[in-house]
């Protein structure tokens, strides 16, 4: 998400032209404000929340519209995708009960797969990866999402070393050219 100052700078520039909020023009802002906060290096959570568009003095001029049909899901004609998207909206809208003692929510059993290790996660998401690693359609349907780049790097490292490890033994003073074919 963009920092609120970016939108405020655009507003000031347009006010210089016509002395009116956004020059009287309609501005379309799209996205899901539940998904991302502005990224501010070396900041606190309060700094990130304060940088949101909702914290801007321009937010009072925003008319919020919501889509009524999830076209991506509707075009799939897949009931499980429709159920999953509804579950995501229920969580995103805050309609899932929160445990008062822990402040956590409970996921329905069909919502996700629970695993106890990274290896189990990899095997659950990428079953039989050795046979399918060249199948781009299969690979495009598998994904592990992580909040931090370090977690993604760790998982990629595990997958590459466990399943695609190639060891090369060389003697000193040999010139080596390594070519990789796909």
C-alpha positions as CSV (number, residue, x, y, z in Angstrom):
1,X,0.0,0.0,0.0
2,X,1.2,3.5,-0.7
3,X,2.1,5.9,2.1
4,X,-0.6,8.5,2.7
5,X,1.9,11.3,1.9
6,X,2.0,10.1,-1.8
7,X,-1.8,10.7,-2.2
8,X,-1.5,14.0,-0.2
9,X,1.3,15.2,-2.5
10,X,-0.8,14.5,-5.6
11,X,-3.7,16.4,-4.0
12,X,-1.5,19.4,-3.2
13,X,-0.2,19.4,-6.8
14,X,-3.7,19.3,-8.2
15,X,-4.9,22.0,-5.8
16,X,-2.2,24.3,-7.2
17,X,-3.8,23.9,-10.6
18,X,-7.5,24.5,-9.7
19,X,-7.7,25.2,-5.9
20,X,-10.0,22.2,-5.4
21,X,-9.6,18.8,-3.8
22,X,-8.0,16.6,-6.5
23,X,-8.8,19.3,-9.0
24,X,-12.4,18.1,-8.8
25,X,-11.4,14.9,-10.5
26,X,-12.5,11.4,-9.5
27,X,-9.6,9.3,-8.3
28,X,-9.9,5.5,-8.2
29,X,-8.1,3.7,-5.4
30,X,-8.3,-0.1,-5.6
31,X,-7.1,-2.8,-3.4
32,X,-7.7,-4.6,-0.2
33,X,-6.7,-2.5,2.8
34,X,-6.7,-5.6,5.0
35,X,-3.8,-7.1,3.2
36,X,-0.8,-4.7,3.5
37,X,0.4,-1.8,5.4
38,X,2.8,0.8,4.1
39,X,6.4,-0.4,4.4
40,X,8.5,2.0,6.5
41,X,12.0,0.9,7.3
42,X,12.9,0.9,11.0
43,X,9.4,1.9,12.1
44,X,7.0,0.8,14.7
45,X,3.5,-0.7,14.2
46,X,2.1,2.7,15.1
47,X,4.2,4.4,12.4
48,X,2.9,2.0,9.8
49,X,-0.8,2.5,10.9
50,X,-0.3,6.3,10.9
51,X,1.0,6.1,7.3
52,X,-2.1,4.4,6.0
53,X,-4.5,6.3,3.7
54,X,-7.2,5.9,6.3
55,X,-5.1,8.1,8.6
56,X,-5.0,10.9,6.0
57,X,-7.1,14.0,6.2
58,X,-8.2,13.1,2.7
59,X,-10.0,9.9,3.9
60,X,-13.2,11.8,4.7
61,X,-13.6,12.5,0.9
62,X,-13.4,8.8,0.0
63,X,-16.5,7.0,-1.0
64,X,-16.0,3.3,-0.3
65,X,-17.4,0.9,-2.9
66,X,-17.3,-2.9,-2.6
67,X,-17.4,-5.5,-5.3
68,X,-20.4,-7.8,-4.9
69,X,-19.2,-10.7,-7.1
70,X,-15.7,-12.3,-6.9
71,X,-15.2,-12.6,-10.6
72,X,-12.0,-14.7,-10.3
73,X,-13.9,-17.3,-8.3
74,X,-17.0,-17.1,-10.4
75,X,-15.1,-17.7,-13.6
76,X,-13.5,-20.9,-12.1
77,X,-16.9,-22.6,-11.6
78,X,-15.4,-24.3,-8.6
79,X,-17.4,-24.8,-5.4
80,X,-14.4,-25.4,-3.2
81,X,-12.8,-22.1,-4.4
82,X,-16.1,-20.3,-3.7
83,X,-16.3,-21.7,-0.2
84,X,-12.6,-20.8,0.4
85,X,-13.1,-17.2,-0.7
86,X,-16.1,-16.9,1.6
87,X,-14.1,-18.2,4.5
88,X,-11.4,-15.7,3.7
89,X,-13.9,-12.8,3.7
90,X,-15.4,-14.0,7.0
91,X,-11.9,-13.8,8.6
92,X,-11.0,-10.5,6.9
93,X,-14.3,-8.9,7.9
94,X,-13.7,-9.9,11.5
95,X,-16.8,-12.2,11.7
96,X,-14.8,-15.2,13.1
97,X,-15.1,-15.5,16.9
98,X,-12.0,-14.5,18.8
99,X,-10.8,-16.5,21.9
100,X,-11.0,-14.0,24.8
101,X,-8.0,-15.4,26.7
102,X,-5.5,-15.7,23.8
103,X,-6.9,-13.2,21.3
104,X,-6.6,-15.9,18.6
105,X,-9.1,-17.2,16.1
106,X,-9.7,-20.9,15.3
107,X,-9.7,-22.0,11.7
108,X,-12.2,-24.6,10.5
109,X,-10.6,-28.0,9.9
110,X,-11.1,-27.8,6.1
111,X,-9.5,-24.3,5.9
112,X,-5.9,-25.3,6.0
113,X,-3.4,-28.1,6.6
114,X,-1.7,-28.2,9.9
115,X,1.9,-29.5,9.9
116,X,4.6,-29.9,12.6
117,X,7.7,-29.2,10.5
118,X,8.9,-27.5,7.4
119,X,9.6,-30.9,5.7
120,X,6.0,-32.0,6.3
121,X,4.8,-28.7,4.9
122,X,6.9,-29.1,1.8
123,X,5.7,-32.7,1.3
124,X,2.1,-31.6,1.8
125,X,2.3,-28.7,-0.7
126,X,4.7,-30.3,-3.2
127,X,3.8,-34.1,-3.2
128,X,6.1,-36.0,-5.6
129,X,8.1,-32.9,-6.5
130,X,10.8,-35.1,-8.2
131,X,8.3,-36.3,-10.8
132,X,6.5,-33.0,-11.3
133,X,9.2,-30.3,-11.0
134,X,9.3,-29.8,-14.8
135,X,5.5,-29.6,-15.1
136,X,4.9,-25.8,-15.1
137,X,1.1,-26.2,-14.8
138,X,1.5,-28.4,-11.7
139,X,4.1,-26.0,-10.2
140,X,1.8,-23.0,-10.8
141,X,-0.9,-24.6,-8.8
142,X,1.3,-25.2,-5.7
143,X,2.4,-22.4,-3.4
144,X,3.7,-21.8,0.1
145,X,3.1,-18.3,1.4
146,X,5.2,-16.8,4.1
147,X,5.1,-13.4,5.8
148,X,8.9,-13.0,5.8
149,X,11.5,-13.3,3.1
150,X,13.7,-15.3,5.4
151,X,11.1,-18.0,5.8
152,X,10.8,-18.2,2.0
153,X,14.5,-18.4,1.6
154,X,14.7,-21.2,4.2
155,X,12.0,-23.2,2.5
156,X,13.6,-22.7,-1.0
157,X,17.0,-23.8,0.5
158,X,15.4,-27.0,1.9
159,X,13.6,-27.8,-1.3
160,X,16.7,-27.3,-3.5
161,X,19.0,-29.2,-1.2
162,X,16.8,-32.1,-0.4
163,X,15.4,-32.8,-3.8
164,X,17.8,-31.3,-6.3
165,X,21.2,-31.7,-4.6
166,X,24.1,-32.2,-7.0
167,X,27.6,-32.8,-5.6
168,X,30.7,-32.2,-7.6
169,X,34.1,-33.5,-6.6
170,X,37.0,-31.8,-8.2
171,X,40.8,-31.9,-8.0
172,X,42.8,-28.7,-7.4
173,X,44.0,-26.9,-10.6
174,X,41.1,-28.0,-12.8
175,X,39.1,-25.5,-14.7
176,X,35.4,-26.1,-14.3
177,X,32.5,-24.7,-16.4
178,X,29.1,-25.6,-14.9
179,X,26.1,-25.6,-17.3
180,X,22.6,-26.2,-16.1
181,X,20.0,-27.5,-18.4
182,X,16.3,-27.5,-17.6
